[in-house]
Amino acid sequence: MKKIVLAMTGASGMPYGLELVRQLKKHDFELYLVISDAARSVLSLEAAGFEPTLAMADHVYNQNDMGAPIASGSFLHSGMIVCPCSMASLSAIANGLGNNLIHRAADVTLKERRPLVLVPRETPYSRIHLENMLKAHDSGAVILPPSPGFYHFPQNIEDLIKHIAGRILDSLNIENNLFNRWKGIM
């Protein structure tokens, strides 16, 4: 079974993270989930009844569990996603601060040259945000803001969420059919 790390931080956008939990389990990944304290607060605001989805994860950690296996570069996995990614977490990751499990796991993911996808959920971006995104990108992370396309003619919010989840999975080379792909102008 392939292993994947998913971290949820305190930015808005919890439906994206919850959809990733569902999709990763459908693809038979062993899911290592880290939820920040702030993410738990935002989850309660944005996603009523989220507990059953989180329970799908194989391993769940809080941000202070620095003894978790994902804190070590010797822990082998197929990639890490931070979704949603707060600007505070983006800054910590971009600058190599390993002061909690999410930041440490992202740091070792980068140093081991494994895929790291950051899904920053903020608008507008300040210069500091953009500089941190560039720094993370230059260190090997994929920066994937949840900016849905409309060429697939979404009918509801779920279609928009699945489009972004599909693009995140694409960035980790995980095949999916969560949205209709661009076929060109006919």
C-alpha positions in Angstrom: 0.0 0.0 0.0 1.3 3.4 -0.9 1.6 6.0 1.9 0.7 9.6 1.7 0.8 12.5 4.2 -2.1 15.0 4.3 -1.9 18.0 6.6 -4.8 20.4 7.2 -3.9 23.9 8.6 -6.1 26.8 9.8 -7.0 28.4 6.5 -10.4 28.4 5.0 -11.0 25.6 2.5 -11.7 22.5 4.6 -14.0 21.0 2.0 -10.9 20.6 -0.2 -9.0 18.7 2.5 -12.0 16.5 3.3 -12.4 15.6 -0.4 -8.8 14.6 -0.5 -9.3 12.3 2.4 -12.1 10.5 0.6 -10.3 10.3 -2.7 -7.0 9.1 -1.3 -8.8 6.3 0.5 -10.6 5.4 -2.7 -7.2 5.1 -4.3 -6.0 2.7 -1.5 -3.4 5.0 0.0 -2.4 4.5 3.6 -3.3 8.0 4.9 -1.2 9.8 7.5 -3.3 12.8 8.5 -2.1 15.8 10.6 -4.7 18.4 11.7 -3.5 21.6 13.2 -5.3 23.2 16.2 -6.5 26.0 14.1 -7.7 23.6 11.4 -9.9 21.9 14.0 -11.6 25.3 14.7 -12.1 26.0 11.0 -13.4 22.5 10.4 -16.2 23.1 12.9 -17.1 26.3 11.1 -16.9 25.1 7.5 -17.8 21.4 7.5 -20.5 20.2 9.9 -20.3 16.4 10.4 -16.6 16.1 9.3 -15.7 13.5 11.9 -16.6 10.4 9.8 -14.4 11.6 6.9 -11.4 12.2 9.2 -12.0 8.8 10.7 -11.2 7.3 7.2 -7.5 8.1 7.8 -5.3 5.3 8.9 -3.2 7.5 11.2 -4.2 10.8 12.7 -1.8 13.2 14.5 -2.1 16.5 16.2 0.4 19.3 15.3 2.5 18.7 18.5 3.2 15.0 18.0 6.8 15.4 17.0 7.5 11.7 17.7 5.2 10.7 14.8 6.9 8.6 12.0 6.3 11.4 9.4 8.7 13.7 11.4 11.6 11.7 10.0 13.2 11.7 6.6 13.6 7.9 6.9 9.8 7.5 6.8 9.1 6.5 3.2 6.0 7.9 1.5 4.7 8.9 -1.9 4.2 12.6 -1.2 2.7 15.2 1.1 -0.1 17.6 0.7 -0.9 20.6 2.9 -4.5 21.5 2.1 -5.6 24.0 3.0 -2.3 25.7 3.7 -2.4 28.8 5.8 0.0 31.6 5.1 1.6 31.0 8.5 2.3 27.3 7.6 3.5 28.4 4.1 5.9 30.8 5.7 7.2 28.2 8.2 7.6 25.6 5.4 9.3 28.0 3.0 11.8 29.1 5.7 12.5 25.6 7.1 11.0 26.1 10.5 10.1 22.7 12.0 8.3 24.0 15.1 5.3 21.6 14.7 4.7 18.2 13.1 3.2 19.7 9.9 6.2 22.0 9.3 8.7 19.3 10.2 7.0 16.7 7.9 7.0 19.2 5.1 10.7 20.0 5.8 11.8 16.4 5.6 9.6 15.8 2.5 11.5 18.6 0.8 15.0 17.5 2.0 14.3 14.0 0.9 13.2 15.3 -2.5 9.7 13.8 -2.2 6.7 15.6 -3.7 5.2 18.3 -1.6 2.0 20.1 -2.7 1.0 23.3 -0.9 -2.6 24.5 -1.4 -2.5 28.1 -0.1 -6.0 29.5 0.6 -5.8 33.3 0.9 -6.7 36.2 -1.3 -5.3 38.6 -2.2 -1.7 37.7 -1.8 0.7 40.1 -0.2 4.3 40.4 -1.4 5.4 38.4 1.6 3.0 35.6 0.6 4.3 35.6 -3.0 7.9 35.6 -1.8 7.2 32.7 0.5 5.5 30.8 -2.3 8.4 31.4 -4.6 10.9 30.3 -1.9 8.8 27.1 -1.3 8.6 26.5 -5.0 12.4 26.9 -5.5 12.9 24.4 -2.7 10.8 21.8 -4.6 7.2 22.3 -3.5 4.3 22.6 -5.9 2.2 25.7 -5.2 -1.4 24.9 -6.2 -3.9 27.6 -5.2 -7.4 26.4 -5.2 -8.4 28.3 -8.3 -11.0 26.2 -10.1 -11.5 26.3 -13.8 -14.9 26.6 -15.4 -14.3 24.8 -18.8 -15.7 21.6 -17.3 -19.1 23.4 -16.7 -19.4 22.9 -12.9 -23.0 22.5 -11.8 -22.4 23.0 -8.0 -19.8 23.6 -5.4 -19.0 19.9 -5.2 -17.9 20.0 -8.8 -15.6 23.0 -8.0 -14.1 21.1 -5.0 -13.6 17.9 -7.1 -11.8 19.9 -9.8 -9.2 21.2 -7.3 -8.9 17.8 -5.6 -8.3 16.3 -9.0 -5.6 18.8 -9.9 -3.9 18.1 -6.6 -4.0 14.4 -7.3 -2.7 15.1 -10.8 0.3 16.9 -9.3 1.2 13.6 -7.4 0.6 11.5 -10.5 -2.5 9.9 -9.0 -4.9 9.0 -11.8 -8.4 10.3 -11.3 -11.5 11.3 -13.1 -12.8 13.9 -10.8 -13.4 16.5 -13.5 -13.8 16.7 -17.3 -10.4 17.5 -18.7 -9.8 20.2 -21.3 -10.2 18.8 -24.8 -9.4 21.9 -26.7 -11.6 24.3 -28.6 -13.7 22.6 -31.1 
